Amino acid sequence: MKRCLDDEFPDAHCELDFTTPLELLVAVVLSAQTTDVRVNQVTPALFARYRTAADYAGADRAELEEYLRPTGFFRAKANSVLGLGAALVERYDGEVPGKLKDLVTLPGVGRKTANVVLGDAFGVPGITVDTHFGRLVRRWGWTEEEDPVKVEHAVGELIPRKEWTLLSHRTIFHGRRVCHARKPACGACPLAKMCPSYGTGPTGFEEAAKLVKGEERDHILELAARR
């Protein structure tokens, strides 16, 4: 199944736009309860206004909230970003730390956020257990665990460490484009023959193909037809 994912999404990547570890950290915090697309609409102006951890630490709350408003839950997110900036300045000289144990001490940062930052900003392998990842690995029978930390460790035992970051991206891509929560495109899925949950969604190719999303759609359908 992992090799099929590799074939399906060879160019899978973090779908949040960023150029520095700080930008990625802030973007992931803002992505809670909203889409990466919406975050990417907000961050160009945000990142132009606030370039350093000190900028966030010293931000005017009302102004910051206006930047964050389109992402939803903007007051809570402003709290996190203000606290994040202050903690980075106070504890890490304004730099984003490159270790899990340090990242998870920051306001608004859990293991999921930390693993995204480690994998994509620092090249340190990590498994990102978001809602898509957890849902798919349970559908695939890789684990029955519900707790994200237990899911992370269970999958980590199955897959070589060096593959963790790309596995996370490819699984999330598959969840967003093919294996939808309510109606997965089973009949047009390249993993169909190996999936213990095959039949959760429509199994006819034509009907299922209509459910496949994304710019990789033609490639996905070609792979599915071949298998």
C-alpha positions as a Python dict, from the first residue, in 0.01 Angstrom:
ca = {
    (1, 'M'): (0, 0, 0),
    (2, 'K'): (285, 234, 81),
    (3, 'R'): (444, 168, -260),
    (4, 'C'): (109, 242, -428),
    (5, 'L'): (95, 575, -244),
    (6, 'D'): (449, 650, -366),
    (7, 'D'): (335, 590, -725),
    (8, 'E'): (13, 784, -678),
    (9, 'F'): (165, 1099, -530),
    (10, 'P'): (538, 1117, -615),
    (11, 'D'): (533, 1495, -565),
    (12, 'A'): (333, 1508, -240),
    (13, 'H'): (438, 1794, -15),
    (14, 'C'): (321, 2025, 261),
    (15, 'E'): (35, 2226, 113),
    (16, 'L'): (96, 2526, 337),
    (17, 'D'): (307, 2801, 177),
    (18, 'F'): (617, 2904, 374),
    (19, 'T'): (981, 3006, 333),
    (20, 'T'): (1115, 2979, 692),
    (21, 'P'): (1058, 2752, 995),
    (22, 'L'): (877, 3039, 1170),
    (23, 'E'): (639, 3089, 879),
    (24, 'L'): (561, 2718, 868),
    (25, 'L'): (507, 2702, 1245),
    (26, 'V'): (263, 2993, 1236),
    (27, 'A'): (84, 2854, 929),
    (28, 'V'): (30, 2515, 1092),
    (29, 'V'): (-107, 2679, 1408),
    (30, 'L'): (-348, 2879, 1190),
    (31, 'S'): (-458, 2569, 996),
    (32, 'A'): (-660, 2432, 1290),
    (33, 'Q'): (-1033, 2415, 1206),
    (34, 'T'): (-982, 2554, 855),
    (35, 'T'): (-828, 2458, 520),
    (36, 'D'): (-472, 2500, 395),
    (37, 'V'): (-616, 2698, 103),
    (38, 'R'): (-769, 2953, 341),
    (39, 'V'): (-446, 2980, 543),
    (40, 'N'): (-246, 3036, 223),
    (41, 'Q'): (-480, 3324, 136),
    (42, 'V'): (-407, 3493, 469),
    (43, 'T'): (-36, 3432, 522),
    (44, 'P'): (123, 3646, 245),
    (45, 'A'): (5, 3968, 410),
    (46, 'L'): (62, 3828, 760),
    (47, 'F'): (419, 3721, 687),
    (48, 'A'): (496, 4055, 522),
    (49, 'R'): (376, 4238, 835),
    (50, 'Y'): (531, 4009, 1096),
    (51, 'R'): (874, 3883, 993),
    (52, 'T'): (1025, 3768, 1322),
    (53, 'A'): (920, 3608, 1649),
    (54, 'A'): (973, 3945, 1815),
    (55, 'D'): (726, 4101, 1568),
    (56, 'Y'): (459, 3852, 1679),
    (57, 'A'): (547, 3895, 2046),
    (58, 'G'): (504, 4271, 2021),
    (59, 'A'): (203, 4270, 1788),
    (60, 'D'): (-105, 4481, 1853),
    (61, 'R'): (-374, 4225, 1934),
    (62, 'A'): (-654, 4401, 1746),
    (63, 'E'): (-441, 4438, 1433),
    (64, 'L'): (-324, 4075, 1449),
    (65, 'E'): (-681, 3952, 1493),
    (66, 'E'): (-787, 4130, 1176),
    (67, 'Y'): (-516, 3947, 979),
    (68, 'L'): (-628, 3614, 1128),
    (69, 'R'): (-1004, 3669, 1114),
    (70, 'P'): (-1063, 3480, 783),
    (71, 'T'): (-914, 3161, 933),
    (72, 'G'): (-1184, 3133, 1201),
    (73, 'F'): (-1136, 3115, 1579),
    (74, 'F'): (-916, 3419, 1526),
    (75, 'R'): (-910, 3532, 1889),
    (76, 'A'): (-781, 3196, 2011),
    (77, 'K'): (-533, 3183, 1724),
    (78, 'A'): (-414, 3536, 1806),
    (79, 'N'): (-352, 3416, 2163),
    (80, 'S'): (-146, 3126, 2032),
    (81, 'V'): (57, 3338, 1790),
    (82, 'L'): (126, 3609, 2048),
    (83, 'G'): (229, 3345, 2302),
    (84, 'L'): (436, 3165, 2041),
    (85, 'G'): (629, 3479, 1955),
    (86, 'A'): (692, 3560, 2321),
    (87, 'A'): (805, 3205, 2405),
    (88, 'L'): (1044, 3192, 2108),
    (89, 'V'): (1199, 3526, 2208),
    (90, 'E'): (1227, 3437, 2577),
    (91, 'R'): (1348, 3078, 2544),
    (92, 'Y'): (1511, 3036, 2203),
    (93, 'D'): (1650, 3379, 2104),
    (94, 'G'): (1366, 3418, 1856),
    (95, 'E'): (1454, 3102, 1661),
    (96, 'V'): (1229, 2801, 1606),
    (97, 'P'): (1387, 2501, 1782),
    (98, 'G'): (1457, 2189, 1577),
    (99, 'K'): (1369, 1930, 1842),
    (100, 'L'): (1033, 1774, 1920),
    (101, 'K'): (1075, 1805, 2297),
    (102, 'D'): (1127, 2181, 2263),
    (103, 'L'): (858, 2247, 2002),
    (104, 'V'): (578, 2085, 2204),
    (105, 'T'): (642, 2323, 2494),
    (106, 'L'): (539, 2621, 2279),
    (107, 'P'): (185, 2766, 2301),
    (108, 'G'): (-54, 2607, 2051),
    (109, 'V'): (201, 2345, 1940),
    (110, 'G'): (126, 1974, 1980),
    (111, 'R'): (298, 1670, 1832),
    (112, 'K'): (113, 1705, 1501),
    (113, 'T'): (231, 2062, 1449),
    (114, 'A'): (582, 1979, 1573),
    (115, 'N'): (616, 1686, 1332),
    (116, 'V'): (510, 1901, 1035),
    (117, 'V'): (772, 2163, 1125),
    (118, 'L'): (1043, 1904, 1187),
    (119, 'G'): (974, 1718, 864),
    (120, 'D'): (931, 2011, 628),
    (121, 'A'): (1146, 2286, 779),
    (122, 'F'): (1429, 2082, 932),
    (123, 'G'): (1431, 1755, 736),
    (124, 'V'): (1377, 1549, 1054),
    (125, 'P'): (1143, 1255, 980),
    (126, 'G'): (806, 1273, 1151),
    (127, 'I'): (459, 1124, 1122),
    (128, 'T'): (181, 1384, 1111),
    (129, 'V'): (-138, 1235, 1250),
    (130, 'D'): (-412, 1473, 1135),
    (131, 'T'): (-775, 1370, 1084),
    (132, 'H'): (-704, 1237, 733),
    (133, 'F'): (-403, 1031, 839),
    (134, 'G'): (-573, 874, 1139),
    (135, 'R'): (-887, 794, 943),
    (136, 'L'): (-700, 631, 655),
    (137, 'V'): (-458, 415, 852),
    (138, 'R'): (-753, 277, 1049),
    (139, 'R'): (-945, 211, 726),
    (140, 'W'): (-641, 34, 588),
    (141, 'G'): (-611, -182, 898),
    (142, 'W'): (-264, -52, 985),
    (143, 'T'): (-381, 19, 1340),
    (144, 'E'): (-700, 27, 1546),
    (145, 'E'): (-569, 301, 1774),
    (146, 'E'): (-768, 623, 1803),
    (147, 'D'): (-525, 830, 2009),
    (148, 'P'): (-298, 1028, 1771),
    (149, 'V'): (20, 956, 1967),
    (150, 'K'): (-55, 582, 1968),
    (151, 'V'): (-133, 598, 1595),
    (152, 'E'): (199, 773, 1534),
    (153, 'H'): (394, 505, 1719),
    (154, 'A'): (200, 214, 1566),
    (155, 'V'): (257, 334, 1209),
    (156, 'G'): (616, 424, 1290),
    (157, 'E'): (681, 58, 1368),
    (158, 'L'): (554, -44, 1022),
    (159, 'I'): (737, 208, 803),
    (160, 'P'): (1111, 295, 793),
    (161, 'R'): (1184, 621, 974),
    (162, 'K'): (1333, 792, 668),
    (163, 'E'): (993, 752, 493),
    (164, 'W'): (779, 906, 768),
    (165, 'T'): (747, 1263, 637),
    (166, 'L'): (660, 1167, 279),
    (167, 'L'): (427, 891, 400),
    (168, 'S'): (239, 1156, 598),
    (169, 'H'): (206, 1387, 297),
    (170, 'R'): (102, 1108, 61),
    (171, 'T'): (-156, 969, 302),
    (172, 'I'): (-303, 1316, 358),
    (173, 'F'): (-308, 1378, -20),
    (174, 'H'): (-493, 1047, -66),
    (175, 'G'): (-742, 1139, 206),
    (176, 'R'): (-815, 1477, 50),
    (177, 'R'): (-838, 1357, -309),
    (178, 'V'): (-964, 997, -305),
    (179, 'C'): (-1048, 843, 32),
    (180, 'H'): (-1303, 1098, 154),
    (181, 'A'): (-1457, 1062, 499),
    (182, 'R'): (-1819, 1013, 398),
    (183, 'K'): (-1794, 880, 45),
    (184, 'P'): (-1455, 743, -60),
    (185, 'A'): (-1390, 682, -429),
    (186, 'C'): (-1335, 306, -381),
    (187, 'G'): (-1394, 208, -745),
    (188, 'A'): (-1131, 456, -869),
    (189, 'C'): (-871, 402, -597),
    (190, 'P'): (-524, 265, -684),
    (191, 'L'): (-515, 93, -342),
    (192, 'A'): (-854, -79, -385),
    (193, 'K'): (-732, -438, -422),
    (194, 'M'): (-534, -419, -97),
    (195, 'C'): (-782, -220, 113),
    (196, 'P'): (-983, -405, 379),
    (197, 'S'): (-1241, -125, 372),
    (198, 'Y'): (-1307, -150, -2),
    (199, 'G'): (-1678, -97, -63),
    (200, 'T'): (-1723, 180, 194),
    (201, 'G'): (-1785, 406, -107),
    (202, 'P'): (-1911, 335, -460),
    (203, 'T'): (-1722, 54, -634),
    (204, 'G'): (-1817, 131, -994),
    (205, 'F'): (-1531, 306, -1174),
    (206, 'E'): (-1739, 574, -1346),
    (207, 'E'): (-1930, 671, -1033),
    (208, 'A'): (-1621, 666, -814),
    (209, 'A'): (-1413, 862, -1067),
    (210, 'K'): (-1649, 1159, -1023),
    (211, 'L'): (-1542, 1178, -657),
    (212, 'V'): (-1167, 1201, -725),
    (213, 'K'): (-1032, 1554, -678),
    (214, 'G'): (-713, 1749, -738),
    (215, 'E'): (-472, 1823, -1018),
    (216, 'E'): (-344, 1463, -994),
    (217, 'R'): (-688, 1328, -1092),
    (218, 'D'): (-594, 1196, -1437),
    (219, 'H'): (-286, 1023, -1300),
    (220, 'I'): (-487, 866, -1015),
    (221, 'L'): (-754, 736, -1252),
    (222, 'E'): (-493, 595, -1488),
    (223, 'L'): (-327, 405, -1201),
    (224, 'A'): (-664, 279, -1075),
    (225, 'A'): (-765, 155, -1421),
    (226, 'R'): (-436, -35, -1456),
    (227, 'R'): (-480, -213, -1124),
}
